[in-house]
Amino acid sequence: MDRKIAWMTLCLGCLCMLGPLGTDMNVGALPMIGKDLGASGSSMQLSVTSYFLGFTLGQLFYGPLSDRTGRKPMIYLALGIFAASSVGCCFSTSATQLIAWRFVQGLGGSIGMVMGAAIIRDLYTGVIAAKLMSVVVMIFGLAPIVAPLVGSLILKIASWQTIFAVLGILAVLVFALIHLKLPETRLPSLRAQSRPSAALKLYARFLVSRNFIPYAGTQSLVQGGFFAYVAGSPFVLIKTYGLSPLMYSLLFGINAVGLAMGSHLIAYLSARFGAETVVKGATLFYAGSALLLALLEVSGLSGLWVLCILLFVIITALGGIMPACNTLTMEAHGADPGSAAALMGGLGFGVGALGSAMIGAFKGTGALPMLSIIAAFGILAALVANLSFSGRSQREGEDPSPCGQAL
């Protein structure tokens, strides 16, 4: 890989990792945080939901503005917000304060995937874009592997507030890396043509486009199931099955390995069979595994090992669906990549917030609510993909060559 492309991939990977680090470093600490703040489990799950809501709104804001201002100014702004809100989380003395700061932290953390998708689309389309996006998602997948373990180790020697302090420091380090190694990729001529005020019209057009909503909708639905897992699994595995925060973090990390494996596999299969075909099959696999797990739980045949194995299968399928849908969406909207990435990300995290909020509505009912929600989102995603995809992995007018200035 060219050295400059390698630096770009590293920068985007670190930027994308920061968002999930904001969730995954403290997932094992949620029961402890709730106890320390005198808050219920549902309140702690609401802190996850507020983070996802911030993620949703932030992407809708950054995408169109970055088309006009360039990518790096928006990255700098978001990283500053993330660092400041991490400090706010450190000094929270009630669940209400934590929920509010987590929302602001989500606004800052949302910059990663929307800028990653837009920057790659600034430069490349076709197979090259798919490969780069898969690499970024693989790096993105490292966050859930490392973050819970780091969070658990921090809890061994310090308080949960230290986790948020570390997140603030990481934001500063990523800021420095981006400033030194990532060039501006949005061409001045394209910036001059962009109008952020037209974002609402663009969003409306995207939402009725057959080259947008089937792909973005499929990705959003599988994300809804994934965030239901993120919000519900700490309480299912720690409270219901009695795992320690460290053991939970290890299992969470193993599933993140599956996320990275799925991303790598989808790039290989898409080159051979076409991205649309592979996504259709992956959504069926995702939905079938989730439905099987829910039925086993209802019948009483499920247990810790069955739960862990099938969750790994589900997350692996998800790791393939997300980058493929991302690439399919972005390649159809190269003229406005920031806005397209923003709406796609906003939809994904909006549905994700819904999934985590649905988890928070259930109290003390074991694993079944989480598994039912995951299965429902999986079935809907499979229906959307298999009934609405056009059957063309390469659309008319797609240019497989680089579409911006060379790095």
PAMI-612470 format. One record per residue: residue number from 1; residue in one letter; x negated, z, y negated of N, C-alpha, C in turn. Coordinates in steps of 0.1 Angstrom, whole numbers. Example, Ala and Ser with C-alpha at 12.3 -4.5 7.8 and 13.67 -1.06 7.14 Angstrom:
<nodes>
   romar   lumdren    n.px    n.pz    n.py   ca.px   ca.pz   ca.py    c.px    c.pz    c.py
       1         A    -132      78      57    -123      78      45    -132      78      33
       2         S    -128      71      22    -137      71      11    -129      79       0
</nodes>
This chain:
<nodes>
   romar   lumdren    n.px    n.pz    n.py   ca.px   ca.pz   ca.py    c.px    c.pz    c.py
       1         M      -8       0      12       0       0       0      -9       0     -12
       2         D      -5      -8     -22     -13      -9     -35     -13       5     -41
       3         R     -25       8     -48     -27      22     -53     -16      26     -63
       4         K     -13      16     -72      -3      19     -83      11      21     -77
       5         I      14      13     -67      27      15     -60      27      29     -53
       6         A      16      33     -47      15      46     -41      17      57     -50
       7         W      11      56     -63      14      66     -73      28      66     -77
       8         M      34      55     -78      49      54     -82      57      61     -72
       9         T      54      58     -59      62      64     -48      60      79     -48
      10         L      48      84     -50      46      98     -51      54     105     -62
      11         C      53      98     -74      60     104     -86      75     104     -83
      12         L      81      93     -78      95      93     -76      99     103     -65
      13         G      90     104     -54      93     113     -44      94     128     -49
      14         C      84     131     -57      84     145     -62      95     147     -72
      15         L      99     137     -80     110     139     -89     123     140     -81
      16         C     125     133     -70     137     134     -61     137     147     -54
      17         M     125     152     -50     125     165     -43     130     177     -51
      18         L     128     176     -64     131     188     -73     145     192     -72
      19         G     154     182     -71     168     185     -70     172     192     -58
      20         P     169     187     -46     172     195     -34     164     208     -33
      21         L     152     209     -39     145     222     -39     154     232     -46
      22         G     161     228     -56     170     237     -64     181     243     -55
      23         T     185     237     -45     195     242     -35     188     248     -23
      24         D     179     241     -17     174     245      -4     164     257      -4
      25         M     157     260     -15     148     271     -16     156     284     -15
      26         N     168     284     -19     175     297     -20     187     298     -10
      27         V     189     288      -1     200     289       8     200     301      17
      28         G     188     304      22     187     316      31     188     329      23
      29         A     187     328      10     188     340       2     202     343      -3
      30         L     211     334      -1     224     335      -7     231     348      -3
      31         P     231     352      10     237     365      13     230     377       6
      32         M     217     376       4     210     387      -3     213     387     -17
      33         I     214     375     -23     217     374     -38     231     380     -40
      34         G     241     376     -31     254     382     -33     254     397     -32
      35         K     247     402     -23     246     417     -21     240     423     -34
      36         D     230     417     -39     223     423     -51     231     422     -63
      37         L     239     412     -65     248     410     -76     262     416     -74
      38         G     264     421     -63     278     426     -60     288     416     -59
      39         A     285     404     -54     294     393     -53     297     389     -39
      40         S     309     383     -37     313     379     -24     306     366     -19
      41         G     308     363      -6     302     351      -1     308     338      -8
      42         S     321     339     -11     327     327     -17     322     325     -31
      43         S     318     336     -38     312     334     -51     298     328     -50
      44         M     291     331     -40     278     325     -38     279     310     -34
      45         Q     289     307     -26     292     293     -23     296     286     -36
      46         L     303     293     -45     306     286     -57     294     283     -66
      47         S     283     291     -64     271     288     -71     265     275     -66
      48         V     267     272     -54     263     259     -48     271     248     -54
      49         T     284     250     -54     294     240     -59     290     237     -74
      50         S     288     248     -82     285     245     -96     272     237     -98
      51         Y     262     239     -89     250     231     -90     253     217     -87
      52         F     262     214     -77     265     200     -74     273     194     -85
      53         L     282     202     -92     289     196    -103     280     192    -114
      54         G     270     201    -117     260     197    -127     252     184    -123
      55         F     249     183    -110     243     171    -105     252     159    -108
      56         T     265     160    -106     274     149    -108     274     144    -122
      57         L     276     154    -131     277     150    -145     264     146    -151
      58         G     253     152    -147     240     148    -152     237     133    -149
      59         Q     239     129    -137     236     115    -134     244     105    -142
      60         L     257     108    -145     265      99    -153     260      98    -167
      61         F     253     109    -172     247     109    -185     234     102    -186
      62         Y     225     105    -176     211     100    -177     210      85    -175
      63         G     218      80    -165     217      66    -161     219      56    -173
      64         P     231      56    -180     232      47    -191     223      49    -202
      65         L     219      61    -205     210      64    -216     196      58    -213
      66         S     192      60    -200     179      55    -196     178      40    -197
      67         D     189      33    -195     189      18    -197     185      14    -212
      68         R     189      23    -221     186      21    -235     173      26    -240
      69         T     170      39    -236     158      46    -241     146      44    -233
      70         G     148      39    -220     137      39    -211     138      50    -201
      71         R     131      49    -190     133      59    -179     126      72    -183
      72         K     114      72    -188     106      84    -190     112      94    -200
      73         P     118      90    -211     124     100    -220     135     108    -213
      74         M     143     102    -205     154     109    -198     148     119    -187
      75         I     137     114    -181     130     123    -171     125     135    -178
      76         Y     118     134    -190     113     145    -197     124     155    -201
      77         L     135     150    -206     146     158    -210     152     166    -198
      78         A     154     159    -187     160     166    -175     150     177    -169
      79         L     137     174    -169     128     184    -164     127     196    -173
      80         G     129     194    -186     129     205    -195     141     214    -193
      81         I     153     208    -190     165     215    -188     164     223    -175
      82         F     158     216    -165     157     223    -151     148     235    -153
      83         A     137     234    -160     127     245    -161     134     257    -168
      84         A     141     254    -180     147     264    -188     158     271    -180
      85         S     166     264    -173     177     270    -165     172     278    -153
      86         S     161     274    -148     155     282    -137     152     296    -142
      87         V     146     297    -154     144     310    -160     157     318    -162
      88         G     167     311    -167     180     317    -168     185     323    -155
      89         C     183     316    -144     188     321    -131     180     334    -128
      90         C     167     334    -131     159     346    -128     165     358    -135
      91         F     170     357    -147     175     369    -154     190     371    -153
      92         S     197     364    -144     211     366    -142     214     380    -136
      93         T     224     386    -142     227     400    -137     241     400    -131
      94         S     248     389    -130     261     388    -124     263     375    -118
      95         A     273     374    -109     276     361    -103     280     351    -113
      96         T     287     355    -123     292     345    -133     280     339    -141
      97         Q     271     347    -144     259     342    -151     251     333    -142
      98         L     250     336    -130     242     328    -120     249     314    -118
      99         I     262     315    -117     270     302    -115     268     293    -127
     100         A     269     299    -139     267     291    -151     253     285    -152
     101         W     243     293    -150     229     287    -150     227     277    -139
     102         R     233     279    -128     231     269    -117     237     256    -121
     103         F     248     256    -128     254     244    -133     244     236    -142
     104         V     238     244    -151     228     238    -160     216     233    -152
     105         Q     212     240    -142     201     236    -134     204     223    -127
     106         G     217     222    -122     221     210    -116     220     198    -125
     107         L     224     200    -138     222     189    -148     208     184    -149
     108         G     198     193    -148     184     189    -149     180     183    -136
     109         G     183     189    -125     179     184    -112     184     171    -108
     110         S     195     166    -114     202     154    -111     194     141    -114
     111         I     183     143    -121     176     131    -126     169     123    -115
     112         G     166     130    -104     157     124     -94     162     111     -88
     113         M     173     111     -80     177     100     -73     182      88     -82
     114         V     188      92     -93     193      81    -102     181      74    -108
     115         M     171      81    -112     159      74    -118     151      67    -107
     116         G     151      73     -95     144      67     -84     150      53     -81
     117         A     163      53     -79     170      40     -76     168      30     -88
     118         A     169      35    -100     168      26    -112     154      20    -113
     119         I     144      29    -112     130      24    -113     126      14    -103
     120         I     130      17     -90     128       7     -80     135      -6     -82
     121         R     147      -6     -87     154     -18     -90     149     -25    -103
     122         D     142     -17    -112     135     -24    -123     125     -34    -118
     123         L     119     -31    -107     107     -38    -102     110     -47     -90
     124         Y     118     -43     -81     120     -51     -68     134     -52     -64
     125         T     136     -62     -55     149     -63     -48     146     -66     -33
     126         G     156     -68     -25     154     -72     -12     147     -63      -3
     127         V     139     -68       7     132     -60      17     122     -50      10
     128         I     115     -54       0     106     -45      -7     113     -33     -12
     129         A     124     -35     -19     131     -24     -25     136     -15     -14
     130         A     141     -21      -3     146     -12       8     135      -4      14
     131         K     123     -10      16     112      -2      21     108       9      12
     132         L     107       6      -1     103      17     -11     113      28     -12
     133         M     126      24     -11     137      34     -12     136      43       0
     134         S     133      37      12     132      45      24     121      55      24
     135         V     109      50      18      98      59      16     102      71       7
     136         V     108      68      -4     112      78     -13     122      88      -7
     137         V     131      83       1     141      92       8     134     100      19
     138         M     123      94      25     116     102      35     109     114      28
     139         I     103     111      16      97     122       8     107     132       4
     140         F     118     127      -1     130     135      -4     134     144       7
     141         G     133     139      19     136     147      31     127     158      34
     142         L     115     157      28     105     168      30     110     181      23
     143         A     118     180      13     122     192       5     130     201      14
     144         P     140     196      22     147     206      30     139     211      42
     145         I     128     205      45     119     210      55     111     222      50
     146         V     105     220      38      96     229      32     103     240      25
     147         A     114     237      17     120     246       8     125     259      14
     148         P     133     258      25     139     270      30     128     279      36
     149         L     117     273      41     106     281      46      99     288      35
     150         V      96     281      24      90     287      13      98     298       7
     151         G     111     295       6     120     305       1     120     318       9
     152         S     120     316      22     120     328      31     107     336      30
     153         L      96     328      29      83     335      27      82     343      14
     154         I      88     337       3      88     344      -9      96     357      -8
     155         L     107     356      -1     116     368       1     109     379       9
     156         K      99     375      17      91     385      24      82     394      15
     157         I      78     388       4      68     395      -5      74     397     -19
     158         A      85     391     -23      90     393     -36     106     392     -36
     159         S     111     392     -48     126     392     -49     131     378     -49
     160         W     144     376     -49     150     363     -49     148     356     -63
     161         Q     146     365     -73     144     359     -87     131     351     -87
     162         T     121     354     -78     108     347     -78     110     333     -73
     163         I     121     331     -65     123     317     -61     126     308     -73
     164         F     135     313     -82     138     305     -93     126     303    -103
     165         A     118     314    -104     106     312    -112      97     301    -106
     166         V      95     301     -93      87     290     -87      93     276     -90
     167         L     106     275     -90     113     262     -93     110     258    -107
     168         G     109     267    -117     106     264    -130      92     259    -131
     169         I      83     265    -124      69     261    -124      67     247    -118
     170         L      74     245    -107      74     231    -101      79     220    -111
     171         A      89     223    -119      94     214    -128      83     210    -138
     172         V      75     220    -143      64     217    -152      54     209    -146
     173         L      50     211    -133      40     203    -126      45     189    -124
     174         V      58     187    -121      63     173    -119      63     166    -133
     175         F      66     173    -144      65     168    -157      51     162    -160
     176         A      41     170    -156      27     166    -159      24     153    -150
     177         L      28     153    -138      25     142    -129      32     129    -134
     178         I      44     130    -138      51     118    -143      45     113    -156
     179         H      41     122    -165      35     119    -177      21     111    -175
     180         L      14     115    -165       1     110    -163       1      97    -154
     181         K      10      96    -145       9      86    -135      20      76    -134
     182         L      31      78    -140      43      69    -139      44      61    -152
     183         P      43      48    -151      45      40    -163      60      38    -166
     184         E      63      34    -178      77      30    -181      80      17    -175
     185         T      91      16    -168      94       4    -160     106      -4    -166
     186         R     113       2    -176     124      -6    -182     118     -14    -193
     187         L     120     -28    -192     114     -37    -202     120     -35    -216
     188         P     112     -36    -226     118     -34    -240     129     -44    -243
     189         S     128     -56    -238     139     -66    -241     152     -62    -234
     190         L     151     -56    -222     163     -51    -215     169     -38    -222
     191         R     160     -30    -227     164     -18    -234     172     -22    -247
     192         A     167     -32    -254     174     -36    -266     188     -42    -263
     193         Q     190     -47    -251     203     -53    -248     213     -42    -243
     194         S     208     -31    -239     217     -21    -233     225     -13    -243
     195         R     237     -10    -240     245      -2    -249     251      10    -241
     196         P     246      22    -243     252      33    -236     267      35    -238
     197         S     271      31    -250     285      33    -253     294      25    -244
     198         A     288      15    -238     296       6    -229     297      11    -215
     199         A     291      23    -213     290      29    -199     304      30    -193
     200         L     314      35    -200     327      37    -194     333      24    -189
     201         K     331      13    -197     335       0    -192     328      -5    -180
     202         L     315      -2    -180     307      -6    -168     312       2    -156
     203         Y     314      15    -158     319      23    -147     332      18    -141
     204         A     341      14    -150     354       9    -146     352      -4    -138
     205         R     343     -12    -143     340     -25    -136     334     -23    -122
     206         F     325     -13    -121     319     -10    -108     329      -5     -98
     207         L     338       3    -103     348      10     -94     358       0     -88
     208         V     359     -12     -93     368     -22     -87     360     -34     -81
     209         S     346     -32     -81     338     -43     -76     336     -42     -61
     210         R     338     -53     -54     336     -53     -39     322     -52     -35
     211         N     313     -53     -45     299     -52     -42     294     -38     -46
     212         F     303     -29     -50     299     -15     -54     307      -5     -46
     213         I     320      -4     -47     327       7     -42     327       9     -27
     214         P     326      -2     -19     325       1      -4     312       8      -1
     215         Y     301       4      -7     288      10      -4     287      24     -10
     216         A     290      25     -23     289      38     -29     299      48     -23
     217         G     311      42     -19     321      51     -13     317      56       0
     218         T     311      48       8     306      52      21     295      63      20
     219         Q     286      61      10     275      71       8     281      84       3
     220         S     291      83      -6     297      95     -11     304     103      -1
     221         L     311      97       8     318     104      19     309     111      28
     222         V     298     105      32     288     111      41     281     123      34
     223         Q     279     121      21     274     132      13     283     144      12
     224         G     296     141      12     306     152      12     305     161      24
     225         G     303     154      36     300     162      48     287     169      48
     226         F     277     163      42     264     169      42     264     182      33
     227         F     270     181      21     270     193      13     280     204      18
     228         A     290     200      26     297     210      33     288     218      42
     229         Y     279     211      49     269     217      58     260     226      50
     230         V     255     221      38     245     229      30     252     242      25
     231         A     264     241      21     271     253      16     276     262      27
     232         G     280     257      38     285     265      49     276     271      59
     233         S     265     263      62     256     267      73     249     280      71
     234         P     245     285      59     239     298      58     248     309      63
     235         F     261     308      60     270     319      64     274     317      79
     236         V     275     305      84     278     303      98     266     308     107
     237         L     254     303     103     243     306     112     237     320     110
     238         I     238     326      98     232     339      95     243     350      98
     239         K     255     348      93     265     358      95     272     357     109
     240         T     276     345     113     283     343     125     274     344     137
     241         Y     263     338     137     254     337     148     242     347     147
     242         G     241     354     136     232     365     135     217     361     133
     243         L     214     349     129     201     344     127     195     351     115
     244         S     182     353     115     175     358     103     173     347      93
     245         P     171     350      80     169     339      70     157     330      74
     246         L     146     336      80     135     327      85     139     318      96
     247         M     146     323     106     151     314     117     160     303     111
     248         Y     169     307     102     178     297      96     170     287      89
     249         S     160     291      82     152     281      74     145     271      84
     250         L     140     276      95     134     267     105     144     257     110
     251         L     156     261     114     166     252     118     170     242     108
     252         F     171     247      95     174     238      84     163     227      82
     253         G     150     232      84     139     223      83     139     212      94
     254         I     143     216     106     143     207     117     153     196     114
     255         N     165     200     109     175     190     105     170     180      95
     256         A     162     186      85     156     177      75     146     167      81
     257         V     139     171      92     131     161      99     140     149     104
     258         G     152     153     109     161     142     113     165     133     102
     259         L     167     139      90     170     131      78     159     121      75
     260         A     146     125      76     135     116      74     134     106      85
     261         M     137     110      97     136     100     108     147      89     107
     262         G     159      93     102     170      84     100     166      74      90
     263         S     160      78      79     156      69      68     146      59      73
     264         H     136      64      81     126      54      86     132      44      96
     265         L     141      49     104     147      40     114     156      30     108
     266         I     163      34      97     172      24      91     165      12      85
     267         A     153      15      79     145       4      73     141      -6      84
     268         Y     137      -1      96     133     -10     107     145     -18     112
     269         L     156     -11     114     168     -18     120     175     -28     110
     270         S     174     -24      97     180     -33      87     173     -46      86
     271         A     160     -46      87     152     -58      87     155     -67      99
     272         R     160     -61     110     163     -70     121     178     -74     122
     273         F     187     -65     118     201     -68     120     209     -68     108
     274         G     203     -65      96     210     -65      84     215     -51      80
     275         A     215     -47      68     218     -34      64     233     -30      66
     276         E     242     -40      63     256     -37      65     259     -34      80
     277         T     254     -42      89     257     -40     103     252     -26     108
     278         V     240     -23     103     234     -10     108     242       2     102
     279         V     246       1      89     254      12      83     267      13      90
     280         K     274       2      94     286       3     101     284      11     114
     281         G     274       8     122     271      15     134     267      30     132
     282         A     260      32     121     255      46     119     267      55     115
     283         T     276      49     107     288      57     103     297      61     115
     284         L     298      51     125     306      54     137     299      65     145
     285         F     285      64     146     278      74     153     279      88     146
     286         Y     278      88     133     280     100     125     294     107     128
     287         A     304      98     126     318     103     128     321     108     142
     288         G     316     101     152     318     104     166     311     118     169
     289         S     299     120     165     292     132     167     299     144     161
     290         A     303     142     148     310     153     141     323     157     147
     291         L     331     147     151     343     149     158     342     156     171
     292         L     332     152     179     329     159     191     325     174     189
     293         L     317     176     179     313     190     176     325     199     172
     294         A     334     193     164     346     201     160     355     204     172
     295         L     356     194     181     365     196     192     359     206     202
     296         L     346     206     203     339     216     212     341     230     206
     297         E     341     231     193     343     244     187     357     249     189
     298         V     367     240     188     381     243     190     383     248     204
     299         S     377     241     214     379     244     228     371     256     233
     300         G     363     262     224     354     273     228     342     269     236
     301         L     339     257     237     327     252     245     315     251     237
     302         S     316     253     224     304     252     215     296     265     215
     303         G     284     265     211     276     276     210     264     273     200
     304         L     255     282     199     244     280     189     236     267     193
     305         W     232     265     205     224     253     209     232     240     207
     306         V     244     240     211     253     228     210     254     225     195
     307         L     257     235     187     259     234     173     246     228     166
     308         C     235     233     170     222     229     164     218     214     168
     309         I     221     211     181     217     198     186     226     187     179
     310         L     239     189     178     248     179     173     246     179     157
     311         L     244     190     151     241     189     137     228     181     134
     312         F     218     182     142     206     174     141     210     159     142
     313         V     218     155     152     222     141     153     230     136     141
     314         I     239     145     136     247     141     124     238     139     112
     315         I     228     148     109     220     147      98     210     135      99
     316         T     206     132     111     197     120     113     205     107     110
     317         A     218     106     114     226      95     110     227      94      95
     318         L     230     105      89     231     105      74     218     100      67
     319         G     207     104      73     194     100      67     192      85      67
     320         G     199      78      76     199      63      76     209      57      67
     321         I     221      63      66     232      57      59     229      57      44
     322         M     223      68      39     221      70      24     212      59      18
     323         P     200      57      23     191      47      16     196      33      18
     324         A     203      30      29     208      16      31     219      14      21
     325         C     229      23      20     240      21      10     234      21      -4
     326         N     224      28      -7     218      28     -20     213      15     -23
     327         T     205       9     -14     199      -4     -16     210     -15     -18
     328         L     220     -15      -9     230     -25     -10     238     -24     -23
     329         T     240     -12     -28     247     -11     -41     238     -16     -53
     330         M     226     -12     -53     217     -15     -64     214     -30     -65
     331         E     212     -36     -54     209     -51     -54     220     -59     -60
     332         A     232     -55     -60     243     -62     -66     245     -60     -81
     333         H     237     -51     -86     239     -47    -100     226     -45    -107
     334         G     217     -55    -106     204     -55    -112     204     -55    -127
     335         A     214     -60    -134     214     -60    -148     216     -47    -155
     336         D     222     -38    -148     225     -24    -153     222     -14    -142
     337         P     209     -13    -138     206      -4    -127     208      10    -130
     338         G     205      15    -142     207      29    -146     221      33    -145
     339         S     230      25    -150     244      29    -150     250      28    -135
     340         A     245      18    -128     250      17    -114     245      29    -106
     341         A     232      32    -107     227      44    -100     233      57    -104
     342         A     237      58    -117     243      70    -122     257      72    -116
     343         L     265      61    -116     278      62    -110     278      65     -96
     344         M     269      58     -89     267      60     -74     264      74     -71
     345         G     254      80     -79     250      94     -77     261     103     -81
     346         G     268     100     -92     279     109     -96     290     110     -86
     347         L     293      98     -80     304      98     -70     299     106     -58
     348         G     286     104     -54     281     111     -42     281     127     -44
     349         F     276     131     -55     276     145     -57     289     151     -61
     350         G     298     143     -67     311     147     -70     319     150     -57
     351         V     318     141     -47     324     143     -34     317     155     -27
     352         G     303     156     -29     296     167     -23     301     180     -29
     353         A     303     181     -42     309     193     -48     322     196     -42
     354         L     330     186     -39     343     188     -33     341     194     -19
     355         G     332     189     -11     329     194       2     325     208       2
     356         S     316     212      -7     312     226      -7     323     235     -13
     357         A     331     230     -22     342     238     -27     352     241     -15
     358         M     354     231      -7     364     233       4     359     243      14
     359         I     345     244      15     339     255      24     342     268      17
     360         G     341     269       4     343     282      -3     357     287      -2
     361         A     367     278       1     381     282       2     384     290      14
     362         F     375     289      24     377     296      37     369     309      37
     363         K     374     320      42     367     332      42     367     338      56
     364         G     355     341      62     355     348      75     361     341      86
     365         T     361     327      87     367     320      97     358     313     106
     366         G     345     316     107     335     311     116     331     297     112
     367         A     327     289     123     321     276     120     332     265     119
     368         L     344     267     124     354     256     125     357     249     112
     369         P     359     257     101     362     250      88     350     240      84
     370         M     338     245      85     327     236      81     326     224      90
     371         L     328     225     103     327     214     112     339     205     110
     372         S     351     210     107     363     201     105     361     193      93
     373         I     355     199      82     353     192      70     343     180      72
     374         I     332     184      79     321     174      82     327     162      90
     375         A     336     165     100     342     155     108     351     146     100
     376         A     359     152      91     369     145      83     362     135      74
     377         F     351     140      67     343     131      58     337     119      66
     378         G     332     123      78     326     113      87     335     102      91
     379         I     347     106      95     358      96      99     361      87      87
     380         L     363      93      75     366      85      64     355      75      60
     381         A     343      79      61     331      70      59     331      59      68
     382         A     333      61      81     333      51      91     344      41      89
     383         L     356      46      84     367      37      81     364      28      69
     384         V     358      34      59     355      26      47     344      15      50
     385         A     334      19      57     323      10      61     328      -2      70
     386         N     335       2      80     339      -9      90     351     -17      86
     387         L     358     -13      76     370     -21      71     368     -28      58
     388         S     358     -24      50     356     -29      37     343     -37      34
     389         F     333     -35      43     321     -42      41     323     -57      42
     390         S     316     -65      34     319     -79      34     313     -87      45
     391         G     303     -81      52     296     -88      63     284     -96      59
     392         R     281     -94      46     269    -101      41     259     -91      36
     393         S     247     -90      43     237     -81      38     230     -86      27
     394         Q     229     -99      25     223    -105      13     233    -113       5
     395         R     236    -109      -7     247    -115     -14     242    -127     -22
     396         E     252    -134     -27     249    -146     -35     241    -142     -48
     397         G     231    -150     -51     224    -147     -63     213    -137     -62
     398         E     212    -131     -50     202    -120     -49     188    -126     -49
     399         D     179    -120     -57     165    -125     -58     156    -115     -51
     400         P     150    -120     -40     142    -111     -32     128    -108     -38
     401         S     125    -114     -49     112    -112     -55     112    -101     -65
     402         P     101     -96     -69     100     -85     -80     107     -90     -92
     403         C     115     -81     -99     123     -84    -110     119     -77    -123
     404         G     108     -72    -124     103     -65    -136      88     -67    -137
     405         Q      83     -60    -147      68     -62    -148      61     -55    -136
     406         A      50     -60    -133      42     -55    -122      36     -42    -126
     407         L      35     -33    -116      29     -20    -118      14     -22    -120
</nodes>
